[in-house]
Amino acid sequence: MKLMKLPMNFPGRFQTAAGSRIGVGAALLLLLVVMLAPATAQAPPAPREWSPAQVRAILDKTQTIRLAPSLAHLSPGERIAVTRLLEVGRIFQDVYEQQRHRAALTARAALSRRTDTQGRALYTLYRLNQGPIATTLENKREPALAVPDAPPGKNVYPWDLTKAELDAFLAAHPNERARLTDLRSVVRRAEMAVLKRDLAKLRQYPAIDALHPGLRARLQGLARRPNRATLYAAPYSLAYADEMVRSHGLLNEAADAVAGSDPQFARYLRNRARDLLSDDYESGDAAWLKGRFKNLNAQIGAYETYDDELLGTRAFYGLSLLATRTRESAELREAMKGIQALEDMLPYERRRRVMEDIPVGVYDVVADFGQTRGGNTATNLPNEAYLVERYGSIILLRANIMRNPDIFRGSGDIYGAAVVPNQAAHLTPDGNFYRTLWHEVGHYLGPDVTASGQALDVIGADANLLEELKADLVSLFVAKELRRRGYYSEDQLRSLYASGILRTLQNNKPRREQPYNMMQLMQWNWFLDRKVLAFDPSSAKLSIDYDRYHEAVRDLLKQVIAIQEAGDASVASAFVDRWGKWDEALHGKVAANIRAQQRYRFRLFEYAALSSSPS
Ligand SMILES: [Zn+2]
């Protein structure tokens, strides 16, 4: 819920591989045909590999960014920890790709054996998309290899499961709802072969068995009456048992290596290792959020649910290994004091206490894996309200991405493509940095539960979108007060506002299921409606009225918070539909001008730390 993707919040409107949606309608139709039509009917056309020209069109628009922060200051123990954590990252990368497509790893293995030019290009395309389903220049998702399209629930649900079947099963089995919608379990059909596999893994790994009381008895009960119409939940530790047991061992080795020099980091790693086998992250999250670490930090595990487009409740695996910028982090924490007063200023009635001592830090990305891979500028975790309530949340700002000169290059051009010339220079790197920082703080402020005390997830598919929208708006809303306090200069405030406009601009019509892009488009439309932005059709440029900015932000923030507090999925959805409209004569023209400025559309990240150690 709280992970910022570079493409959405940064100059450059880049697409990332992860978190994008596939052609749901087509996939379901295909499945329907397969299920309903007997062998006599004509088979649907088998998916074909993209042509060299199709692959080339994407790779020509792909910028490769190599991250290579210095690790020279690390102690010998920390270096050992780095190698172990990178190994865990590789395991998570495989699990992530498996979670997103059942044929991912076999397709990848086949590609890695190919030596022809097309095979190598496809392998790069696979890496860019972290799987065989690729994003096109038209922002569509489709198989680039000869594999079936992925269903909305990807591979963490039965491949042929429809939303209707799942909903019907949940309605008929209310006692199973919690398990079947759990953050860290896969949904399976109670078929004999599947149950046998799961029971065998429980016997093979007594630790997983012991950490899931009642699970074995439940599976044995199902095995007495196997029925593919019966759905059950297998915890991730069981579904990916071999991988999680290996990761548990590696994390403990990493902990051993830093136990003397950074005992708090070591304790975090041991707790998280156990979490991977219990699927309950509370102990590791507490150690992560409350610990004070030295030179390293890491996000480890399954946190974000963007890839689950069936229910939006299942988390996908990722790992980020980060090297701390110690001095910058200390300075930043000092600057963050006094945020309770900002919370108290937000436009809603209920008041809550927020933690004054947010664990915010500035880091260099050593390597990202799985769900975390890409141009994320910052991370804010955990997402679960009860954990945030107890332990607060951690904010990890990724300096070597936010300040990467290759990534920054061209941002002025893109802004300039959309905004009138005499305002185009208002955007500076400062604006993007502060907007990103205060977006993350924004997740910390405002309601964390609905008015009736339920988790915000109750809003359903648009919960993420609203949370991101709120965070965006908070970053802009508090700016006026921060200027009053002297935190921002007048130029910085204007640059932040300019960055807020840049944030809204799109180079393509967003898909309804893209939470970031949709909420950006909503802000764009709101700013037009409130005359913060004026559009000149003859030049296709936007101009900004800064005097209207703060009030417009306040009013939209007020509505968004009210919808979060109401906790009603249909109200949320109608609000998104109302403000998420796309007008070809306006948005389309600006988008075309932006595209014309863009040398690249996609970014592929590479990590020096991975090429220098065996894979
Ligand atoms: Zn966010």
Boltz pocket constraint, residues with backbone or C-beta under 6 A from the ligand:
constraints:
  - pocket:
      binder: B
      contacts: [[A, 1], [A, 2], [A, 3], [A, 4], [A, 439], [A, 440], [A, 443], [A, 467], [A, 468], [A, 471]]
      max_distance: 6.0
